[in-house]
Amino acid sequence: MQIIQIIKNGGIFELLKIILNRLEKLYKYHNLKNTNFSVNFHHEGNILIKLPKVSVLNAIIGKWSILKRNSDFASRPTSEVLLRKTIFDMYESGFISSQLSIIDIGCWIADNSIVWSQLLSKNGIVFAIDPSSENINFGKQIAKLNNIENINWVQAVCAEKEGIKLGFDGSINHTSFYSATSNNYLISSSIDSIIEDASCAIGLLHVDVEGYELSVLKGSREVISRDRPVISFEQHISKENLETISEYIKSFDYRIFMINEVLPGNALDCRNFLALPKEKGVPNLKDFKQSNSRDIDIYSAVIGPAIIEI
């Protein structure tokens, strides 16, 4: 009846939008069903993760949020591949101890948190931090489905200290924050305050917070000073001040390396970086043939090794 009414009203373009939307949902459903709603993170030890199943009927007329998140999650093994391989290599070689815990702030759909939790041993846990309750709940659903119990889910937005009003635009599920000038804001926490009462040391601090990385790292000074974790962070090098964040991290006696890959689907200037404590040296990473790296979904930024010191 809705479609008939749209045609009567002359809304042919609105009708086309509805049809395309349904086709997109069917396409995503088809891809997920072909893998039995599971995802193989083949660059990270072939870790297999099951996703919540959705019926074809729900895929077409409802459950779009879960279907889209499932589809996004299923795309992650071929996204940021060199970063994934590098972090996996550091765990496999023991450069980062599997007994230490992980902070994953800006965990989004929890693809990193879920996979990295499987790299830990003994009492190591992942602190999966995100301001969105929908993101956190989706991560919890996947963790429960895969019997993963070593993730501490934290719904929070972090800054250099607690109590800052942080404004945002649009959906909280994937947004940037700034000092609030309106009533649309959240109150900040900090990494140090979240970890303060946890009886664990941190081996990896992964920060992906859409341009708010420096503020988050300033709120992590106690963790950085005490535990000397490997730090992974993202920057848009033509938009954000990489020098400022690098100098801050280097003040803790760290070395900064760029992950040598561009990220298809992201802004052209988006790069991942690693900060390594000087006393740890540089990890021995597995070689791959750069001229054939497209075959494994790695698109190098420049000719050179996997990580390049800056």
N, C-alpha and C positions, 0 to 999 in steps of 0.2 A: 504493500500500500504506500509506503514511504517513497519508493522509487517511482510509482505511477504519479504521485502528487508532484514529485520533482520534475518529471517530464511535462506534466500539464502546465507547470509554472515556467517552463522554458529554461530550466536549469540544467542544460546538457553538460556544462563543465562541472557542475556539482555532482552530477551522476557519474561522470568519468572519474572524478576524485574518489568516489565511493568504490567503484569497480577496481581501480588501481590499489586502493587500500586493502581490499579483500584479497587481491592477487598477491600483494606483498606478504600478507599474513600467511597465505597458503604456501608461498615459496619458503618462508622461514620455517613453517611447520614441517614441510617436506624434508628440508635439510636436517632438521633435528630428528625426525622419525627415522631417517636413513641411518643414523648413528645410535638408534635406540636411546635417544636423549642422554648421551654420554659424550664426554670430551677427553681426548687423549693429549696430554701435555708432553709431546714426544721429545721436546728439547730439554725436558726437566725430568728425565728418568722414566718416561712413559707412565706418568701418574695419570690414572683414569678416574675421572670425576663424573658421577651421575647427576643429572639435572632433574628438576621436577617435571613430570610428564603432564602434557596438556592434550586434551582430545581435539580432533579436527573441528568439531562443532564449536568448542570454546575458543579455538584459534581464530575462527572466522567472526564470531559474534560476541566474543568476550575474552577475558583473561589476556588482553593485549599486553598488559604490563609484564606479566610473567613470561609470555612468549618473547617479548622484545628483550628482556633481561637474559633469558636463556640463549637467545640468538647472539647477543653481545658477548656473553660468557663463552659461547662456542667459538667465537672468532679470536679469542685471546691467545691461543697457542701460536698463531702466526702474526701476532702483534708484538712489537718491541722484542723481537726474537734474540738479538744479540745481548740485550740487557738480561733476558731470561737465562740464556746460555751462560753468561758470565757469572751471574749469581749462583746458578746451579754448580758450575765448575768450582767456585770458591767453597761451597759446602762439601762437594765430593772430595776435594783435595784436602779439606780440613783447614783451609785458610780462615774460614769462619767456623767456629765450633758449633756443632749441632746441639750442644748442651745449653747454649745461650739462647735467650729469647729474642723476638723480633717485634719491632714497632712498624706497623703499616698504616700510616696516616693519610687519609684520602683514599680509603680502601675501596670505595665505589661498590662494584658488584662482587668484590671479595675474591677475584680470580687469583691475585697474588697471595692473599692471606690463606686461602684454602690450600693452594699448592705448597707454599712454603711451610705450612704447618706439618706437612708430611716429610719434610727434610729434617725435622727436629727429633731429638731423642731425650730420654729421661724426663727432666722437669721443664724443658724448654716450651714456651708458649708464645703465641702470636697475639699482640694487642692490635686488634683491627678497629681503627678509629674512623668514624665518618659522622657528619652532622645529620644525615638523612635516616630517619627511622625506616623508610622503605628499603634503602640499601642494606642497612643492618639486618632487617628481618629476612631479606632475600638471602644474605650470607648465612644466617642462622639456619634457614631452611635447607640450604645445600649441605651445611655441616652436619645437620641431623640425618639427612638422607645418606650421607657417606660415613656415618659413625665417627665423625671427627670431634674430639672433645678438648683439644688443646688450644682453643682460640678464646680469648677474652674480648667480647664485643663491647665497644665503648661508643655510645652516641655522644659526640662532642665536636666542637670546633675549637681549634687551638691557636694561640698567639704567644707573644713573648711573656705574657703574664695573665693571671686570672682576672676576670671581671671587666674585660673590655667589651664594649658594644660593637659588634661587627655586623654591618649591613650586607645585604645581598640582593641580587635581582633575579627574577624568574624562579625556577624550581630549585629547591634545596638539594635535589638529587645529584646535580653536577653544576656547581656554580663557583664564582669568585667572590671573595669577601673584601670588605674595605671598612674603614672607620665609619660608623653609622651616622647618617645625617637625617634619618627618618625613623618611623616607628617599626620598620621591617628589619629586625635585627635579632641576633643571638648573643648570648653572653659567653665570652671565651673561657676556656680552660687552658692548660699548658701541658706539654709532655712531661715535664718534671713533676707537676702535681699529680698527674695520672699514675706515674710510675713510682711515686714517693713511697707508697706503702707496699709495693710489690717486692717480694723477697726473691728477686731474680736479677741477673745481669743481662744487658742487651748486646747482642752480637751484630745486628743489622737494624739500621734506622732508615726506612724508606719513606720519602716525603714527596707527595704529589698532590699539591693543594692549589693549583691554578693561580700561580703568581704570588702566593702568600708564604713561600718557602722560607724566606729570611726570618720573618716573624716567628714562624714555628720553630726554627732552629735556635733562635734566641731564647725561646722558652724551653729548650732542651739542653741548656748549658751544663746542668748538673749530670745528666745522663752521659753527655759527650765526654765530660771531664773524668767521670768515674769509670765508665765502662769501655771507652775508646772503641765504639762500634764502627763498622763500615757504614758509610752514609751514602744513600742513593737519593738523588734529587733531580727534578726536571726544570729546565729553563727554556724560555723562548728568547734566543740569543739576539734577535733583532728588536726586541721589545722590552726585555727585562735587563736589569743591571747585573750581569754575571760576575763582574769584577767585585762588586760589593759583597755578594754572598760568598764568593771564593775567598776573599780576604778575611771574612769573619771565620770561616771554617779553618783556614790556614793559621789563624791565631791560636788554635788548639794544637798546632804542630801536626797538621795533616797535609797530604798531597792530593791534588785534584786531577781527575782524569775524565775526558769525554768518551762516552761510549760511541764507537765509530759506526753509527748508523743513522740514516734519516728514517722518519716514521710515516709511511704512507697512510693517508687518511687524516693526519694531523697537519698543523700549520708547518710550512716549509722550514721554519727556523727552530722547530722543536727538537731539543736534544736531551738525552739523559746523561747524567754525570755520576761519577763515583768519587767519594772522598775516603782516602785510606790513611790510617795512622802511620806516621813515618816509621815507627819502630816495627811495623809488620812487614815492610817491604812491599813487593808487587807480586800478585798471585801468578802461578803458572797456569795459563789458560790453554785449553785445547785448540789446536790450529784448525782452520778451515780454509779452503781455497777461495780467495776473494773473488776471482774471476767467475766462479760458479755459485757465488753466494745467493743469487736470486733464487736458485733452486731450493734453498732452505729459508726463503723469505727474509733474507738479510740484504738491505740496500745500504752499502757503505757510503759514508759521508765523504771520505777522502781515501786515497791509497795509503795503506798503513795497517798497523796492528789493531786488535779489537778494542783496546783502550789507549788513548793518546793523552799524555800529560799536558796540562795547560799552565 
